[in-house]
Amino acid sequence: MKQWQRFPTFKQRGEWVELQFMAQAALHGYHVLKPWGDSLTYDVGIETVGRLVRVQVKSSSFQRGTGYYCEFKPRNYRKGYSLKQVDLFAAYVIPTNAWYLIPAAALLRYAIQGLMLCPVKPPQRCPYTYEKYREAWGLLGKDRRELARRGRC
């Protein structure tokens, strides 16, 4: 059994993934803030030069073909996320230890609530993939307006 498979609930696994993200962000030189409780729509804040980037952390271990399906919708809310709530999604593909840092605008403007992440073998026929966001740690240092611009195709 792999280490991440030992968590009895998805909530506990999600908390572990958030810790993994915070450690990686700190290793990349960012100031990490953790909101108290579960009442906000983002999991982690990144403070850079007095600005806050709101990050929602997601994960996937569900392999389908050569990719991993990851959902970008809240578990306990009827409505999806909005650009007023989240600036960036950090998606962790657990079995491959790959991080994707995707501007929220890249998903929310087009109402994308789930997608395939392909860290092993990029899809051949897909006209637009999210591989350019793999390990894109530099996006954490951008402000909200810049992330919104980068999220446009």
Secondary structure, 3 states (H helix, E strand, C coil): CCHHHHCCCHHHHHHHHHHHHHHHHHHCCCEEECCCCCCCCCCEEEEECCEEEEEEEEEECCEECCEEEEECCCCCCCCCCCCCCCCEEEEEEHHHCEEEEEEHHHHHCCCCCEEEECCCCCCCCCCCCCHHHECCHHHHHCCHHHHHHHCCC
